[in-house]
Amino acid sequence: MRPLQISADTALKLAEKLNVPLEQLMHMPQHILMQKLAELAKKDGASE
């Protein structure tokens, strides 16, 4: 499996928001990353 094709800045910001180590984020399957981003967006939307 290839690492995610995202910039270093984006990877750092995502790792911080999702509270996961950077290395784990880069090797996370894309469908799981999208699921976590959807959960994060839902949580952020509910708090606003």
Secondary structure, DSSP 4 states (H G I P E B T S, - for coil): -PPP---HHHHHHHHHHHT--HHHHHTS-HHHHHHHHHHHHHHHHHH-
